[in-house]
Amino acid sequence: MVHGTHNALPDERNKDILIYVNDELLPRDQAKISVFDSGYLVGDGVWEALRLHNEVLVFADMHLNRLWRACAAVKMELPFSKKELLEKVWKVIHANKMTDNVHVRIMLTRGIKKTPSQDPRLTISGPNLVIIAEHKAASKDSQEKGITLFTSTIRRGSPDYLDPRLNCHSKLHEVQALIQAIEAGADEALMLDIHGFVSTCNATNFFMVKDDELWTSTGQYCMNGITRANIIKCGKQNGLVVKEKNFSLYDTYDADEAFVTGTFGGVTPVTKIDGRTIGNGSFGEVSRKLSSWYLNLIHQEVKNSKANS
C-alpha cells in the first residue's frame, strides 16, 4: 500500500467532480488537453496548490504571489489577473459544492504548439489553464505513523539551470529521487543540494529539531514552500530558536526530531532516515507543538477572512 505525505482518506465524491479546462467545466472522464500542449510536450508549465478550509482558501495571497513569480521567471504572460484567477477557482469549488477539506491544483502551461518543439515561438494559443479541486482530507493515521526517508543520489538543482524554488511541470528529477527511495524501502526521498548539504525532500520541505533548536536548510536550493514559511513564522512567534542554515546528513542522524511540511499534509513526522531511527521514532513533542501552532494559524486565517468578507 502507498504510504507518504499525500495520503488522503477515500472519498467517493471525487468520481463525479467537475474539472476546469480553459473556461469549461467538464466531468472527470472528459477533462482532456491536447497532445500538442506545451506542458505535455516539454514540461513547459507552472502550477500551484491551495487548501480550502471551512469555505476559505487559506494563504491564497501567498500562493498566488508564488504563482505569479513563477510565471515571470519562465516569461509566461497571463491573460487574467490574480483576482480573476481566484474567481475561476471559486467557480470550480462552487460547481462541485465544496466547503471543507478540499485540495485545489492550478496548472498553467504556455499553450498549444504548432508542432512538437521546445521553441516558445511555435506556440499558437494563449496559456492553457486547468483547475482540479478534489475532496481530500489528510489521513490522521498516516500523520501519526510518520514517514521514513532515504537519501537520494539525485541532487537538488543549481539556481543557474533550474531554480529549485520554481514550481514547474518539470519534476522528473524529483520522481527519480522518489523511485530511488521506494526501491530502498523508504516512503519518500531526502535530497541534498549541489554542495552536499541537506536541502529538501522530493515533494516536501525538511526540518529537524536539535538541542531545542529548529533547523531547516538555507532555502537557496529547496522548494519555496508556503507551509515552510509559515512553520518558520510559527516557531519564531512562539519563542523557538529557528536556524536556516547549511547542515549535512551527519547532523540529521542524531536529531532529536524531524518532520516535513507541505500544503496538503501540514506537519508530518519523520521516523527514520536511511534506516536510522530519529529520536524515539515517533511524533516528537516540538513537532506536535509546531503542528498545533500551524493549525491555529489556519484557524486565524479562516476567522480573519470571514470577518473581512
N, C-alpha and C positions, 0 to 999 in steps of 0.2 A: 504494500500500500504506500502511496506517495505521502511523504511527511515533510513539511517545511513551513516557512513563514507565511505562506499564502493559503494554508489550509482553511477552507470555509465549510460551514455547515451546509448540507444538501438543501436545496430549495427548488421545488418543482415549478415555481412560478417563472423561473428563468427560461423554461422551454417556450414560453409564449411572449417573450419580451419583444418590443419594437426597437429597431436599431436605426439610428440616423445616418443616412448616406447622402451627402450633398443635397440637403433640403427635402429629402424624402424620408418618411418613417416606414420601415419595411420589417416584416416578420423575420425572425432569426434565420430561417432556412432560405430566405430570399435576399438577404443582405449581401450584396456582392460588389466587387470592384474590378475594373478592367485588368487584364494581364499586362497591359501597357502602362500601368500605374508606376510612377517613379519609385514608390516605396517597395513595390514588389520586384521591380527590375534591378534596382541598385541600392535599396535601403535608404533612399533619399527622402527622409521624413523625420518628424519630431513628434513627441507625444507627451501627455500629462495625465495624471490620475488624481482624482479627488474623492473624498468620502462625504456622503450625506448622513448627517446625524440629526435626528429629531427635526427634520424638514429644513436643515441648514447645511449648506456646503461649507464645511469648516476650512478656514485658512485659504479661501478661494483667491484672495488678492495675491497671496504669496505664490500660489500655484500658477496663476495667470501671468504674473510677472516673470516667473521662471520660463514659462512657455514662450513669452514674447522675446526674452533674451535668447532663447534657443533659435527662434525664427530669424532674429537679427544675425546670429552667428553663422547661419547657413544661407543668409540672404534670401529668405523666403518672404515675399510680400503678401500680406493677408488682405482680403477684400472686406474685412469686417473689424470692428473694434472689440476690445475686451468685453465691454458691456453687451454687445451684440452676440458674441460667442457665448456668454453666460446665459443669455436669453434662449439660445439654441439648446444649451444643456438642460435648462429648466423645461423646455418643450418636451424633451425626451423623458425627463423624470415624471412630468405630469401625465404624459400619454401612457406611461406604464403604471400610473397610480402608486408611485413610490413615496415613502415618507421617512424611512429609517434603515440603517444597516445596508446602505447601497454604495457600491463601488462604481465610479464613473471613469471611463478611459476615453480621452480625447486623442485622436490620431490625425495628424496633418501630413500630407505628402505634397511634393512640388506640383504634381498633376500628371496628366496623361502624356506619354511620349509618342512622337510620330513613328519612332522605330526604336528597338532596344538599343540603348546607348546611355553613357554617363552624362553626356553633354546637356546641360540645362537649357541650352538654346533650342533643343529639339522638343521641348515641352510645348504642347499645343493647347493646353487648357489652363485654367486657374488651379489653385491648390485643391486637392481632394480632402474633404473633411468627413471623418467617421466618428460617431459618438456611441459608445456602448455603455449602458447602465445596467448593472446586474444586482440582484438581491444577494448580498454577500455579508454574512455575519461571521466574524473570525471564530474559530474553534477554541474555546477556553481550555479544553483538554490538551490541545496541541501546544498552547501557550504555556501551560503548567509543565508539560513534559519537556519543553525546550527543544533545541536543535543541536546537532553535532556538526562541526566544521572540519574540512580538510583543506590544507593549504595547497592551492593550485600552482602549477608552474607557469600558468598564463598570467602575465603581469598587467596591471592597470596601465593604460597608455600614457604617453607624454602629452602635455598640452599642445605641443607643436605639431602633432599629427592627428590626434583625436582626443580632444579635451574630455577627460572623464566626467566633467560636470554637465556635459551635453546629453540631454535625454533624447537620443536619436534612435532611429529604427535599426541602426547597425549594431546589433547585440551579439554577433556571432562569437566574439572573444569571451563574452560572459557565459554563453551557452557552452562553449568548450570547457571553461573553468568548472561549470556545474557538472558536466559529464565526468570530468576527472574525479570530482568529489563523490559522485554517485558510485562510480566504479570502485572507489576506495572504501565504500560502505558508509559514507557520511551523508548528511541531509543536504548541506549546501557548501559552497566554496568560500574560503578566505583568500583574498587576493593581495599581493604585495605591490608596491609601486616600483618604478624603474630603478630605485636605489636599494631595494630590498627591505624597505620598511613596510609595516602593516598598513594597508590602505583602506580596504572596504571588503564587502562580500559581493557575490555575483549579482544580487538584487536588493541588498540592504546595506545600511551603514553599521560599522562595528564600533563598540565601546567596551571598555573594561574598567573594573574598579580595582584599585591597587593602593593599599595603605590609606584607605578612606578618601582617595582622590579619584576623580572620574577622568579617564584618559580616552581620547579619540585621535584620529590622525589630523594632520595639519589642514586637511581639506583641499590641498593642491592636486591630489591625484584620486579623489573619490567623488562619488555622486553628490551633487548639490542638494542634499536631502532636506525637505521641509521638516520632516519629523526630527531629523538630526538637529537642525537649528532650534527646534522647539525644546528638545531634550537638553541641549546646552543651556538654553534660556531658563528652563525649569531648575536645572542643577544650580546655576548661579543665584537665582532668586531665592533658593532655599538653603543657601549657605555652603554648598559643596564647592570644593576646590576643583575647577574644571580646567583641564590642560589639553589644548590642541597641539600635539607635538609628534615628532618622529619617535617611533619605538619599533622594536623588532620582535620576532617570534620568541626570542629569549625572554622578553618581558611578559609575553602573554601566558606562557606555560605555567607560571606560578601566580597568576592573577587571582584575586580573592573572588571576583565575579566577572562575568562577561555577558553581553547581550547585543542584539542587533535591533535596528529600528527601521520602520517603513510606514508608508501611508496606510497600508492595509492592516498589518499586524500590530502596529504601535511598538511596544517593547516586548521582545521575545528573548528569553534567557538562552545562553549558550552553555551546554553542559560539558562538552568535550571539544578539544581542538587537537587534531592529529592523533587521536586516541588517548590524549592526556585529559584526565578529569579536571575541570576548572572549579576551584573552591570545593564545595561539598556536592557538586554535581546537580544542583537544583536551582530554583528561582531565588536569587540572593536577596538579602534584606534591603540593600541600597537600590538594587534594580527594581524591586517592588515599590519602593518609595517613589522612584522616578516614574514608574508606570502610573502610579496613583496621581502624582502631580501633573502628568501629561493629560490624563483623563479629566482632571479638574480644569485644565486649560481649555480642553474641548468644550466642557460644560459651560465655561465662562464665555467662550466664543459663541455658542448657541444662544445663551442668555442675552449677550450684547446685541447679536444680530436681530433677535426678536424684539428687543426693546427699541431698536432703531428703525424697524420696518413699519 
